[in-house]
Amino acid sequence: MEIKKPVETLRFFHAFFTLWQVQINSEPAVRMIHYRALRALRTDYSSNEERGERIARG
């Protein structure tokens, strides 16, 4: 079981909500950060599947 992926995902969501709560960026800027982070996770997940790696779903 790979532990790295859930940790990266939790780190991403923590960073997103921290940005949202302190409002250091406008709402559109935070949405763009969110979009880019999800796109990066999706790309990483797809490349893992292509290499035949499975990510455990809990």
A tleap script that builds the chain and sets N, CA, C and O, in Angstrom:
source leaprc.protein.ff14SB
mol = sequence {
  NMET GLU ILE LYS LYS PRO VAL GLU THR LEU
  ARG PHE PHE HIE ALA PHE PHE THR LEU TRP
  GLN VAL GLN ILE ASN SER GLU PRO ALA VAL
  ARG MET ILE HIE TYR ARG ALA LEU ARG ALA
  LEU ARG THR ASP TYR SER SER ASN GLU GLU
  ARG GLY GLU ARG ILE ALA ARG CGLY
}
set mol.1.N position { 0.850 -1.182 0.000 }
set mol.1.CA position { 0.000 0.000 0.000 }
set mol.1.C position { 0.891 1.237 0.000 }
set mol.1.O position { 1.861 1.322 0.752 }
set mol.2.N position { 0.555 2.157 -0.825 }
set mol.2.CA position { 1.341 3.380 -0.926 }
set mol.2.C position { 0.756 4.442 -0.008 }
set mol.2.O position { -0.424 4.778 -0.109 }
set mol.3.N position { 1.571 4.963 0.875 }
set mol.3.CA position { 1.115 5.961 1.846 }
set mol.3.C position { 1.333 7.372 1.319 }
set mol.3.O position { 0.657 8.304 1.754 }
set mol.4.N position { 2.252 7.538 0.403 }
set mol.4.CA position { 2.613 8.863 -0.083 }
set mol.4.C position { 1.420 9.606 -0.693 }
set mol.4.O position { 1.246 10.795 -0.426 }
set mol.5.N position { 0.613 8.948 -1.487 }
set mol.5.CA position { -0.490 9.607 -2.191 }
set mol.5.C position { -1.520 10.229 -1.241 }
set mol.5.O position { -1.874 11.394 -1.423 }
set mol.6.N position { -2.021 9.488 -0.223 }
set mol.6.CA position { -2.968 10.128 0.699 }
set mol.6.C position { -2.360 11.319 1.432 }
set mol.6.O position { -3.051 12.302 1.698 }
set mol.7.N position { -1.078 11.237 1.757 }
set mol.7.CA position { -0.416 12.353 2.440 }
set mol.7.C position { -0.364 13.570 1.529 }
set mol.7.O position { -0.631 14.687 1.972 }
set mol.8.N position { -0.022 13.367 0.258 }
set mol.8.CA position { -0.001 14.473 -0.701 }
set mol.8.C position { -1.392 15.079 -0.853 }
set mol.8.O position { -1.536 16.300 -0.920 }
set mol.9.N position { -2.403 14.237 -0.906 }
set mol.9.CA position { -3.774 14.721 -1.052 }
set mol.9.C position { -4.193 15.539 0.158 }
set mol.9.O position { -4.780 16.611 0.009 }
set mol.10.N position { -3.895 15.043 1.359 }
set mol.10.CA position { -4.235 15.792 2.569 }
set mol.10.C position { -3.487 17.118 2.615 }
set mol.10.O position { -4.055 18.137 3.007 }
set mol.11.N position { -2.224 17.112 2.220 }
set mol.11.CA position { -1.441 18.348 2.204 }
set mol.11.C position { -2.071 19.354 1.246 }
set mol.11.O position { -2.150 20.543 1.554 }
set mol.12.N position { -2.518 18.878 0.088 }
set mol.12.CA position { -3.160 19.747 -0.894 }
set mol.12.C position { -4.421 20.384 -0.319 }
set mol.12.O position { -4.598 21.599 -0.412 }
set mol.13.N position { -5.304 19.568 0.277 }
set mol.13.CA position { -6.548 20.108 0.808 }
set mol.13.C position { -6.305 21.052 1.973 }
set mol.13.O position { -7.008 22.053 2.113 }
set mol.14.N position { -5.320 20.750 2.813 }
set mol.14.CA position { -4.994 21.644 3.921 }
set mol.14.C position { -4.552 23.002 3.382 }
set mol.14.O position { -4.990 24.042 3.873 }
set mol.15.N position { -3.684 22.989 2.374 }
set mol.15.CA position { -3.200 24.241 1.789 }
set mol.15.C position { -4.347 25.019 1.148 }
set mol.15.O position { -4.416 26.241 1.285 }
set mol.16.N position { -5.236 24.333 0.458 }
set mol.16.CA position { -6.365 24.998 -0.194 }
set mol.16.C position { -7.263 25.691 0.825 }
set mol.16.O position { -7.615 26.858 0.651 }
set mol.17.N position { -7.630 24.984 1.879 }
set mol.17.CA position { -8.518 25.576 2.871 }
set mol.17.C position { -7.827 26.663 3.684 }
set mol.17.O position { -8.480 27.606 4.130 }
set mol.18.N position { -6.521 26.549 3.882 }
set mol.18.CA position { -5.791 27.613 4.561 }
set mol.18.C position { -5.836 28.888 3.729 }
set mol.18.O position { -6.093 29.970 4.257 }
set mol.19.N position { -5.587 28.761 2.436 }
set mol.19.CA position { -5.674 29.928 1.556 }
set mol.19.C position { -7.069 30.540 1.591 }
set mol.19.O position { -7.225 31.761 1.633 }
set mol.20.N position { -8.063 29.692 1.573 }
set mol.20.CA position { -9.443 30.169 1.569 }
set mol.20.C position { -9.772 30.896 2.868 }
set mol.20.O position { -10.385 31.962 2.842 }
set mol.21.N position { -9.371 30.330 3.998 }
set mol.21.CA position { -9.704 30.901 5.302 }
set mol.21.C position { -9.038 32.251 5.531 }
set mol.21.O position { -9.694 33.181 6.000 }
set mol.22.N position { -7.780 32.379 5.220 }
set mol.22.CA position { -7.094 33.646 5.482 }
set mol.22.C position { -7.326 34.663 4.377 }
set mol.22.O position { -7.009 35.841 4.538 }
set mol.23.N position { -7.870 34.220 3.272 }
set mol.23.CA position { -8.258 35.085 2.153 }
set mol.23.C position { -7.104 35.962 1.691 }
set mol.23.O position { -7.263 37.169 1.508 }
set mol.24.N position { -5.938 35.343 1.501 }
set mol.24.CA position { -4.812 36.104 0.979 }
set mol.24.C position { -4.932 36.278 -0.530 }
set mol.24.O position { -4.204 37.069 -1.130 }
set mol.25.N position { -5.832 35.554 -1.126 }
set mol.25.CA position { -6.077 35.661 -2.563 }
set mol.25.C position { -7.557 35.909 -2.790 }
set mol.25.O position { -8.393 35.612 -1.937 }
set mol.26.N position { -7.861 36.453 -3.945 }
set mol.26.CA position { -9.257 36.617 -4.309 }
set mol.26.C position { -9.860 35.244 -4.583 }
set mol.26.O position { -9.130 34.275 -4.792 }
set mol.27.N position { -11.169 35.159 -4.583 }
set mol.27.CA position { -11.830 33.880 -4.838 }
set mol.27.C position { -11.426 33.288 -6.188 }
set mol.27.O position { -11.148 32.090 -6.250 }
set mol.28.N position { -11.379 34.069 -7.274 }
set mol.28.CA position { -10.940 33.482 -8.547 }
set mol.28.C position { -9.513 32.935 -8.492 }
set mol.28.O position { -9.220 31.911 -9.110 }
set mol.29.N position { -8.626 33.609 -7.760 }
set mol.29.CA position { -7.242 33.125 -7.656 }
set mol.29.C position { -7.191 31.804 -6.906 }
set mol.29.O position { -6.452 30.898 -7.290 }
set mol.30.N position { -7.976 31.689 -5.836 }
set mol.30.CA position { -8.007 30.442 -5.069 }
set mol.30.C position { -8.593 29.325 -5.923 }
set mol.30.O position { -8.121 28.190 -5.869 }
set mol.31.N position { -9.616 29.640 -6.711 }
set mol.31.CA position { -10.191 28.623 -7.599 }
set mol.31.C position { -9.167 28.143 -8.632 }
set mol.31.O position { -9.125 26.959 -8.967 }
set mol.32.N position { -8.346 29.063 -9.133 }
set mol.32.CA position { -7.317 28.679 -10.104 }
set mol.32.C position { -6.274 27.779 -9.444 }
set mol.32.O position { -5.840 26.794 -10.043 }
set mol.33.N position { -5.869 28.109 -8.213 }
set mol.33.CA position { -4.929 27.259 -7.477 }
set mol.33.C position { -5.536 25.870 -7.295 }
set mol.33.O position { -4.856 24.861 -7.479 }
set mol.34.N position { -6.809 25.824 -6.935 }
set mol.34.CA position { -7.526 24.560 -6.741 }
set mol.34.C position { -7.553 23.762 -8.044 }
set mol.34.O position { -7.270 22.564 -8.047 }
set mol.35.N position { -7.890 24.420 -9.138 }
set mol.35.CA position { -7.959 23.756 -10.441 }
set mol.35.C position { -6.604 23.172 -10.833 }
set mol.35.O position { -6.517 22.027 -11.276 }
set mol.36.N position { -5.551 23.966 -10.667 }
set mol.36.CA position { -4.212 23.501 -11.043 }
set mol.36.C position { -3.753 22.333 -10.178 }
set mol.36.O position { -3.126 21.396 -10.673 }
set mol.37.N position { -4.067 22.390 -8.887 }
set mol.37.CA position { -3.671 21.295 -7.994 }
set mol.37.C position { -4.422 20.011 -8.351 }
set mol.37.O position { -3.823 18.936 -8.377 }
set mol.38.N position { -5.719 20.111 -8.625 }
set mol.38.CA position { -6.487 18.928 -9.019 }
set mol.38.C position { -5.984 18.360 -10.339 }
set mol.38.O position { -5.900 17.143 -10.506 }
set mol.39.N position { -5.648 19.244 -11.274 }
set mol.39.CA position { -5.115 18.794 -12.561 }
set mol.39.C position { -3.791 18.050 -12.369 }
set mol.39.O position { -3.548 17.031 -13.017 }
set mol.40.N position { -2.940 18.560 -11.479 }
set mol.40.CA position { -1.659 17.900 -11.206 }
set mol.40.C position { -1.879 16.540 -10.562 }
set mol.40.O position { -1.210 15.570 -10.920 }
set mol.41.N position { -2.816 16.457 -9.609 }
set mol.41.CA position { -3.123 15.172 -8.978 }
set mol.41.C position { -3.678 14.183 -9.998 }
set mol.41.O position { -3.324 13.004 -9.984 }
set mol.42.N position { -4.555 14.669 -10.887 }
set mol.42.CA position { -5.149 13.804 -11.908 }
set mol.42.C position { -4.069 13.269 -12.852 }
set mol.42.O position { -4.075 12.091 -13.208 }
set mol.43.N position { -3.151 14.138 -13.250 }
set mol.43.CA position { -2.056 13.725 -14.131 }
set mol.43.C position { -1.179 12.691 -13.446 }
set mol.43.O position { -0.806 11.685 -14.050 }
set mol.44.N position { -0.853 12.940 -12.187 }
set mol.44.CA position { -0.016 12.008 -11.427 }
set mol.44.C position { -0.721 10.667 -11.270 }
set mol.44.O position { -0.097 9.617 -11.425 }
set mol.45.N position { -2.009 10.694 -10.965 }
set mol.45.CA position { -2.785 9.469 -10.794 }
set mol.45.C position { -2.830 8.683 -12.108 }
set mol.45.O position { -2.667 7.463 -12.113 }
set mol.46.N position { -3.052 9.389 -13.216 }
set mol.46.CA position { -3.114 8.723 -14.523 }
set mol.46.C position { -1.784 8.089 -14.882 }
set mol.46.O position { -1.750 6.975 -15.406 }
set mol.47.N position { -0.687 8.783 -14.607 }
set mol.47.CA position { 0.621 8.215 -14.935 }
set mol.47.C position { 0.914 7.001 -14.067 }
set mol.47.O position { 1.569 6.066 -14.526 }
set mol.48.N position { 0.442 6.991 -12.817 }
set mol.48.CA position { 0.610 5.814 -11.959 }
set mol.48.C position { -0.165 4.628 -12.517 }
set mol.48.O position { 0.332 3.502 -12.502 }
set mol.49.N position { -1.377 4.868 -13.009 }
set mol.49.CA position { -2.180 3.785 -13.575 }
set mol.49.C position { -1.527 3.238 -14.839 }
set mol.49.O position { -1.545 2.030 -15.073 }
set mol.50.N position { -0.953 4.114 -15.650 }
set mol.50.CA position { -0.292 3.667 -16.878 }
set mol.50.C position { 0.914 2.791 -16.573 }
set mol.50.O position { 1.224 1.873 -17.332 }
set mol.51.N position { 1.594 3.070 -15.470 }
set mol.51.CA position { 2.741 2.257 -15.076 }
set mol.51.C position { 2.304 0.983 -14.364 }
set mol.51.O position { 3.143 0.153 -14.014 }
set mol.52.N position { 1.012 0.819 -14.149 }
set mol.52.CA position { 0.504 -0.396 -13.528 }
set mol.52.C position { 0.455 -0.347 -12.015 }
set mol.52.O position { 0.238 -1.371 -11.367 }
set mol.53.N position { 0.654 0.830 -11.446 }
set mol.53.CA position { 0.585 0.946 -9.996 }
set mol.53.C position { -0.864 1.152 -9.585 }
set mol.53.O position { -1.622 1.846 -10.262 }
set mol.54.N position { -1.233 0.551 -8.484 }
set mol.54.CA position { -2.581 0.724 -7.962 }
set mol.54.C position { -2.510 1.546 -6.700 }
set mol.54.O position { -1.598 1.385 -5.890 }
set mol.55.N position { -3.462 2.415 -6.538 }
set mol.55.CA position { -3.564 3.216 -5.329 }
set mol.55.C position { -4.740 2.671 -4.535 }
set mol.55.O position { -5.854 2.573 -5.048 }
set mol.56.N position { -4.488 2.321 -3.296 }
set mol.56.CA position { -5.532 1.739 -2.451 }
set mol.56.C position { -6.611 2.772 -2.182 }
set mol.56.O position { -6.322 3.940 -1.920 }
set mol.57.N position { -7.828 2.335 -2.249 }
set mol.57.CA position { -8.963 3.203 -1.921 }
set mol.57.C position { -9.550 2.725 -0.611 }
set mol.57.O position { -9.843 1.544 -0.430 }
set mol.58.N position { -9.713 3.664 0.291 }
set mol.58.CA position { -10.164 3.257 1.613 }
set mol.58.C position { -11.489 3.634 1.957 }
set mol.58.O position { -11.952 3.331 3.056 }
savepdb mol mol.pdb
quit
